Amino acid sequence: MLDKILSLDTQLFIYLNGLGSETYDGLWLIITKQTSWIPFFILLLYLIFKKLGTKQTLYLLLFVAILVTCSDQITNLFKYGFQRLRPCSDPAINTKIRIIQSSATFSFFSGHAANTMAVATFLYLTLKRYFKYLRLLFLWPLIFAYSRIYLGLHYPSDIICGYLCGLTLGFLMFKLYPIVQKRYFSV
């Protein structure tokens, strides 16, 4: 059963990766860099600051930092526990795919997907009452994570499992946020 799932995962990866074109390679390289998203983060931070004020915004940022740290460490545990080769490093398929970027680290599961989905989930659940169109925030993890398939760095299952981890962590942090806020910060 697992072999069948992995085979379908590989086939889907090859198909999605093959949709790429040299024309758009540069764009996807920009999208996959965390620093390329800085203007988006600044805009988001500005909007949050305008709604919540300095103290609440700093408190929220503290929780986001803790969330990303937890997500990152869990991702690393899985990557080094499973040690799944990235598509770009897998000799069974790396001659059949477009490799735009390569990495020697392991693939399962995607830290990009986990981190972005964790933050998007936490922010959405925490701030949805303040912003009418906040659900659009979920476009960020979708675009960001797809870039990893496009570039040849992750299988679809790496992305999906990263999303599931991120959703779970974001939800748990959302539940913890008001408890800690009420007990220790009284803001």
Secondary structure in CASP SS format (residue, H / E / C, confidence):
PFRMAT SS
TARGET T0000
AUTHOR 0000-0000-0000
METHOD secondary structure of the structure
MODEL  1
M C 1.00
L H 1.00
D H 1.00
K H 1.00
I H 1.00
L H 1.00
S H 1.00
L H 1.00
D H 1.00
T H 1.00
Q H 1.00
L H 1.00
F H 1.00
I H 1.00
Y H 1.00
L H 1.00
N H 1.00
G H 1.00
L C 1.00
G C 1.00
S C 1.00
E H 1.00
T H 1.00
Y H 1.00
D H 1.00
G H 1.00
L H 1.00
W H 1.00
L H 1.00
I H 1.00
I H 1.00
T H 1.00
K C 1.00
Q H 1.00
T H 1.00
S H 1.00
W H 1.00
I H 1.00
P H 1.00
F H 1.00
F H 1.00
I H 1.00
L H 1.00
L H 1.00
L H 1.00
Y H 1.00
L H 1.00
I H 1.00
F H 1.00
K H 1.00
K H 1.00
L H 1.00
G H 1.00
T H 1.00
K H 1.00
Q H 1.00
T H 1.00
L H 1.00
Y H 1.00
L H 1.00
L H 1.00
L H 1.00
F H 1.00
V H 1.00
A H 1.00
I H 1.00
L H 1.00
V H 1.00
T H 1.00
C H 1.00
S H 1.00
D H 1.00
Q H 1.00
I H 1.00
T H 1.00
N H 1.00
L H 1.00
F H 1.00
K H 1.00
Y H 1.00
G H 1.00
F H 1.00
Q C 1.00
R C 1.00
L C 1.00
R C 1.00
P H 1.00
C H 1.00
S H 1.00
D C 1.00
P C 1.00
A C 1.00
I C 1.00
N C 1.00
T C 1.00
K C 1.00
I C 1.00
R C 1.00
I C 1.00
I C 1.00
Q C 1.00
S C 1.00
S C 1.00
A C 1.00
T C 1.00
F C 1.00
S C 1.00
F C 1.00
F C 1.00
S C 1.00
G H 1.00
H H 1.00
A H 1.00
A H 1.00
N H 1.00
T H 1.00
M H 1.00
A H 1.00
V H 1.00
A H 1.00
T H 1.00
F H 1.00
L H 1.00
Y H 1.00
L H 1.00
T H 1.00
L H 1.00
K C 1.00
R C 1.00
Y C 1.00
F C 1.00
K C 1.00
Y C 1.00
L H 1.00
R H 1.00
L H 1.00
L H 1.00
F H 1.00
L H 1.00
W H 1.00
P H 1.00
L H 1.00
I H 1.00
F H 1.00
A H 1.00
Y H 1.00
S H 1.00
R H 1.00
I H 1.00
Y H 1.00
L C 1.00
G C 1.00
L C 1.00
H C 1.00
Y C 1.00
P H 1.00
S H 1.00
D H 1.00
I H 1.00
I H 1.00
C H 1.00
G H 1.00
Y H 1.00
L H 1.00
C H 1.00
G H 1.00
L H 1.00
T H 1.00
L H 1.00
G H 1.00
F H 1.00
L H 1.00
M H 1.00
F H 1.00
K H 1.00
L H 1.00
Y H 1.00
P H 1.00
I H 1.00
V H 1.00
Q H 1.00
K H 1.00
R H 1.00
Y H 1.00
F H 1.00
S C 1.00
V C 1.00
END
